[in-house]
């Protein structure tokens, strides 16, 4: 479970960093790219979190 938690924290941190870069970028292409990356990483983090809850539910 610690592996899941570490991955979750890393994904959330990476998503926040991408969102920050998106907000600071002046080039439209970079804004779009980092916006998509932030959204994708957030979805991945949500999926890891769901897997954690599902695993916890099944085991205890």
N, CA, C and O atoms as a GROMACS GRO file, in nm:
protein
  240
    1UNK      N    1   0.082  -0.119   0.000
    1UNK     CA    2   0.000   0.000   0.000
    1UNK      C    3   0.087   0.126   0.000
    1UNK      O    4   0.046   0.230  -0.052
    2UNK      N    5   0.205   0.117   0.057
    2UNK     CA    6   0.295   0.232   0.059
    2UNK      C    7   0.338   0.270  -0.082
    2UNK      O    8   0.356   0.388  -0.112
    3UNK      N    9   0.354   0.169  -0.169
    3UNK     CA   10   0.389   0.196  -0.309
    3UNK      C   11   0.279   0.276  -0.377
    3UNK      O   12   0.307   0.371  -0.451
    4UNK      N   13   0.155   0.239  -0.352
    4UNK     CA   14   0.042   0.312  -0.410
    4UNK      C   15   0.041   0.456  -0.361
    4UNK      O   16   0.022   0.549  -0.440
    5UNK      N   17   0.062   0.474  -0.230
    5UNK     CA   18   0.060   0.608  -0.173
    5UNK      C   19   0.172   0.695  -0.230
    5UNK      O   20   0.151   0.813  -0.261
    6UNK      N   21   0.290   0.638  -0.245
    6UNK     CA   22   0.402   0.712  -0.302
    6UNK      C   23   0.373   0.751  -0.446
    6UNK      O   24   0.400   0.864  -0.487
    7UNK      N   25   0.318   0.659  -0.523
    7UNK     CA   26   0.282   0.689  -0.663
    7UNK      C   27   0.176   0.797  -0.670
    7UNK      O   28   0.183   0.887  -0.753
    8UNK      N   29   0.078   0.787  -0.582
    8UNK     CA   30  -0.030   0.885  -0.579
    8UNK      C   31   0.025   1.024  -0.551
    8UNK      O   32  -0.010   1.120  -0.620
    9UNK      N   33   0.111   1.035  -0.452
    9UNK     CA   34   0.170   1.165  -0.419
    9UNK      C   35   0.254   1.219  -0.534
    9UNK      O   36   0.250   1.338  -0.563
   10UNK      N   37   0.330   1.132  -0.599
   10UNK     CA   38   0.413   1.174  -0.712
   10UNK      C   39   0.326   1.224  -0.828
   10UNK      O   40   0.355   1.328  -0.887
   11UNK      N   41   0.221   1.152  -0.859
   11UNK     CA   42   0.132   1.193  -0.968
   11UNK      C   43   0.065   1.327  -0.937
   11UNK      O   44   0.054   1.412  -1.024
   12UNK      N   45   0.020   1.344  -0.814
   12UNK     CA   46  -0.044   1.470  -0.776
   12UNK      C   47   0.055   1.587  -0.783
   12UNK      O   48   0.021   1.696  -0.828
   13UNK      N   49   0.178   1.562  -0.739
   13UNK     CA   50   0.281   1.666  -0.745
   13UNK      C   51   0.313   1.702  -0.890
   13UNK      O   52   0.324   1.819  -0.925
   14UNK      N   53   0.329   1.599  -0.973
   14UNK     CA   54   0.359   1.623  -1.115
   14UNK      C   55   0.245   1.698  -1.183
   14UNK      O   56   0.269   1.787  -1.265
   15UNK      N   57   0.121   1.662  -1.150
   15UNK     CA   58   0.006   1.732  -1.209
   15UNK      C   59   0.005   1.878  -1.168
   15UNK      O   60  -0.023   1.965  -1.250
   16UNK      N   61   0.036   1.906  -1.042
   16UNK     CA   62   0.039   2.044  -0.994
   16UNK      C   63   0.150   2.122  -1.063
   16UNK      O   64   0.131   2.239  -1.097
   17UNK      N   65   0.265   2.060  -1.084
   17UNK     CA   66   0.375   2.128  -1.152
   17UNK      C   67   0.340   2.158  -1.297
   17UNK      O   68   0.373   2.265  -1.348
   18UNK      N   69   0.275   2.064  -1.363
   18UNK     CA   70   0.233   2.088  -1.502
   18UNK      C   71   0.131   2.202  -1.508
   18UNK      O   72   0.135   2.284  -1.600
   19UNK      N   73   0.040   2.206  -1.412
   19UNK     CA   74  -0.059   2.313  -1.409
   19UNK      C   75   0.008   2.448  -1.387
   19UNK      O   76  -0.032   2.548  -1.446
   20UNK      N   77   0.109   2.450  -1.303
   20UNK     CA   78   0.183   2.575  -1.279
   20UNK      C   79   0.255   2.620  -1.406
   20UNK      O   80   0.251   2.738  -1.442
   21UNK      N   81   0.320   2.527  -1.473
   21UNK     CA   82   0.389   2.560  -1.598
   21UNK      C   83   0.288   2.610  -1.701
   21UNK      O   84   0.313   2.708  -1.771
   22UNK      N   85   0.173   2.544  -1.709
   22UNK     CA   86   0.066   2.588  -1.800
   22UNK      C   87   0.027   2.732  -1.771
   22UNK      O   88   0.012   2.813  -1.862
   23UNK      N   89   0.010   2.763  -1.644
   23UNK     CA   90  -0.034   2.897  -1.606
   23UNK      C   91   0.072   3.004  -1.634
   23UNK      O   92   0.039   3.120  -1.658
   24UNK      N   93   0.198   2.964  -1.630
   24UNK     CA   94   0.307   3.061  -1.651
   24UNK      C   95   0.350   3.071  -1.797
   24UNK      O   96   0.415   3.168  -1.836
   25UNK      N   97   0.313   2.972  -1.877
   25UNK     CA   98   0.356   2.969  -2.018
   25UNK      C   99   0.289   3.082  -2.097
   25UNK      O  100   0.173   3.116  -2.075
   26UNK      N  101   0.366   3.138  -2.188
   26UNK     CA  102   0.311   3.244  -2.273
   26UNK      C  103   0.276   3.190  -2.411
   26UNK      O  104   0.191   3.246  -2.480
   27UNK      N  105   0.342   3.083  -2.452
   27UNK     CA  106   0.315   3.026  -2.584
   27UNK      C  107   0.188   2.939  -2.577
   27UNK      O  108   0.177   2.852  -2.490
   28UNK      N  109   0.095   2.963  -2.666
   28UNK     CA  110  -0.030   2.886  -2.665
   28UNK      C  111  -0.008   2.734  -2.673
   28UNK      O  112  -0.079   2.658  -2.607
   29UNK      N  113   0.088   2.691  -2.751
   29UNK     CA  114   0.116   2.548  -2.764
   29UNK      C  115   0.161   2.486  -2.633
   29UNK      O  116   0.120   2.375  -2.598
   30UNK      N  117   0.247   2.559  -2.562
   30UNK     CA  118   0.293   2.510  -2.431
   30UNK      C  119   0.180   2.508  -2.330
   30UNK      O  120   0.168   2.415  -2.251
   31UNK      N  121   0.097   2.611  -2.334
   31UNK     CA  122  -0.018   2.615  -2.242
   31UNK      C  123  -0.108   2.494  -2.264
   31UNK      O  124  -0.152   2.430  -2.169
   32UNK      N  125  -0.134   2.464  -2.390
   32UNK     CA  126  -0.221   2.350  -2.422
   32UNK      C  127  -0.157   2.219  -2.380
   32UNK      O  128  -0.221   2.135  -2.318
   33UNK      N  129  -0.031   2.201  -2.414
   33UNK     CA  130   0.040   2.077  -2.381
   33UNK      C  131   0.043   2.052  -2.231
   33UNK      O  132   0.008   1.943  -2.185
   34UNK      N  133   0.084   2.153  -2.155
   34UNK     CA  134   0.093   2.134  -2.011
   34UNK      C  135  -0.044   2.124  -1.945
   34UNK      O  136  -0.058   2.062  -1.840
   35UNK      N  137  -0.143   2.184  -2.005
   35UNK     CA  138  -0.280   2.167  -1.956
   35UNK      C  139  -0.327   2.023  -1.974
   35UNK      O  140  -0.388   1.964  -1.885
   36UNK      N  141  -0.298   1.968  -2.091
   36UNK     CA  142  -0.335   1.828  -2.116
   36UNK      C  143  -0.258   1.734  -2.025
   36UNK      O  144  -0.314   1.638  -1.972
   37UNK      N  145  -0.128   1.761  -2.005
   37UNK     CA  146  -0.049   1.678  -1.915
   37UNK      C  147  -0.104   1.683  -1.773
   37UNK      O  148  -0.115   1.580  -1.707
   38UNK      N  149  -0.137   1.802  -1.725
   38UNK     CA  150  -0.192   1.816  -1.590
   38UNK      C  151  -0.322   1.736  -1.577
   38UNK      O  152  -0.343   1.667  -1.478
   39UNK      N  153  -0.408   1.748  -1.676
   39UNK     CA  154  -0.535   1.675  -1.673
   39UNK      C  155  -0.512   1.524  -1.674
   39UNK      O  156  -0.577   1.450  -1.600
   40UNK      N  157  -0.422   1.479  -1.759
   40UNK     CA  158  -0.394   1.335  -1.770
   40UNK      C  159  -0.336   1.281  -1.640
   40UNK      O  160  -0.377   1.175  -1.592
   41UNK      N  161  -0.241   1.353  -1.582
   41UNK     CA  162  -0.181   1.308  -1.456
   41UNK      C  163  -0.283   1.306  -1.343
   41UNK      O  164  -0.277   1.221  -1.255
   42UNK      N  165  -0.377   1.400  -1.346
   42UNK     CA  166  -0.483   1.401  -1.245
   42UNK      C  167  -0.572   1.279  -1.259
   42UNK      O  168  -0.611   1.218  -1.159
   43UNK      N  169  -0.604   1.243  -1.381
   43UNK     CA  170  -0.685   1.122  -1.405
   43UNK      C  171  -0.610   0.999  -1.356
   43UNK      O  172  -0.669   0.913  -1.291
   44UNK      N  173  -0.482   0.990  -1.386
   44UNK     CA  174  -0.403   0.876  -1.340
   44UNK      C  175  -0.399   0.870  -1.188
   44UNK      O  176  -0.412   0.762  -1.130
   45UNK      N  177  -0.382   0.984  -1.123
   45UNK     CA  178  -0.380   0.988  -0.977
   45UNK      C  179  -0.514   0.942  -0.921
   45UNK      O  180  -0.519   0.868  -0.823
   46UNK      N  181  -0.622   0.985  -0.983
   46UNK     CA  182  -0.755   0.942  -0.938
   46UNK      C  183  -0.772   0.791  -0.953
   46UNK      O  184  -0.833   0.727  -0.867
   47UNK      N  185  -0.719   0.735  -1.060
   47UNK     CA  186  -0.729   0.591  -1.080
   47UNK      C  187  -0.647   0.514  -0.977
   47UNK      O  188  -0.691   0.409  -0.930
   48UNK      N  189  -0.531   0.564  -0.943
   48UNK     CA  190  -0.449   0.500  -0.839
   48UNK      C  191  -0.522   0.507  -0.705
   48UNK      O  192  -0.523   0.410  -0.630
   49UNK      N  193  -0.581   0.621  -0.677
   49UNK     CA  194  -0.655   0.636  -0.552
   49UNK      C  195  -0.773   0.540  -0.545
   49UNK      O  196  -0.799   0.480  -0.441
   50UNK      N  197  -0.844   0.526  -0.655
   50UNK     CA  198  -0.955   0.429  -0.660
   50UNK      C  199  -0.905   0.287  -0.639
   50UNK      O  200  -0.968   0.208  -0.568
   51UNK      N  201  -0.792   0.254  -0.700
   51UNK     CA  202  -0.735   0.120  -0.683
   51UNK      C  203  -0.697   0.097  -0.537
   51UNK      O  204  -0.715  -0.013  -0.484
   52UNK      N  205  -0.645   0.199  -0.472
   52UNK     CA  206  -0.610   0.188  -0.330
   52UNK      C  207  -0.735   0.158  -0.247
   52UNK      O  208  -0.734   0.068  -0.162
   53UNK      N  209  -0.840   0.233  -0.271
   53UNK     CA  210  -0.964   0.212  -0.195
   53UNK      C  211  -1.024   0.075  -0.223
   53UNK      O  212  -1.074   0.008  -0.133
   54UNK      N  213  -1.019   0.035  -0.348
   54UNK     CA  214  -1.074  -0.096  -0.386
   54UNK      C  215  -0.994  -0.208  -0.319
   54UNK      O  216  -1.052  -0.304  -0.267
   55UNK      N  217  -0.863  -0.195  -0.320
   55UNK     CA  218  -0.780  -0.298  -0.257
   55UNK      C  219  -0.802  -0.303  -0.106
   55UNK      O  220  -0.808  -0.411  -0.047
   56UNK      N  221  -0.816  -0.186  -0.046
   56UNK     CA  222  -0.840  -0.180   0.098
   56UNK      C  223  -0.975  -0.242   0.132
   56UNK      O  224  -0.989  -0.313   0.232
   57UNK      N  225  -1.074  -0.214   0.048
   57UNK     CA  226  -1.208  -0.269   0.069
   57UNK      C  227  -1.208  -0.421   0.062
   57UNK      O  228  -1.276  -0.488   0.140
   58UNK      N  229  -1.132  -0.475  -0.032
   58UNK     CA  230  -1.126  -0.620  -0.052
   58UNK      C  231  -1.050  -0.692   0.060
   58UNK      O  232  -1.083  -0.805   0.096
   59UNK      N  233  -0.948  -0.626   0.114
   59UNK     CA  234  -0.864  -0.692   0.212
   59UNK      C  235  -0.902  -0.662   0.356
   59UNK      O  236  -0.853  -0.727   0.447
   60UNK      N  237  -0.986  -0.567   0.376
   60UNK     CA  238  -1.012  -0.544   0.515
   60UNK      C  239  -1.117  -0.453   0.548
   60UNK      O  240  -1.144  -0.430   0.666
   0.00000   0.00000   0.00000
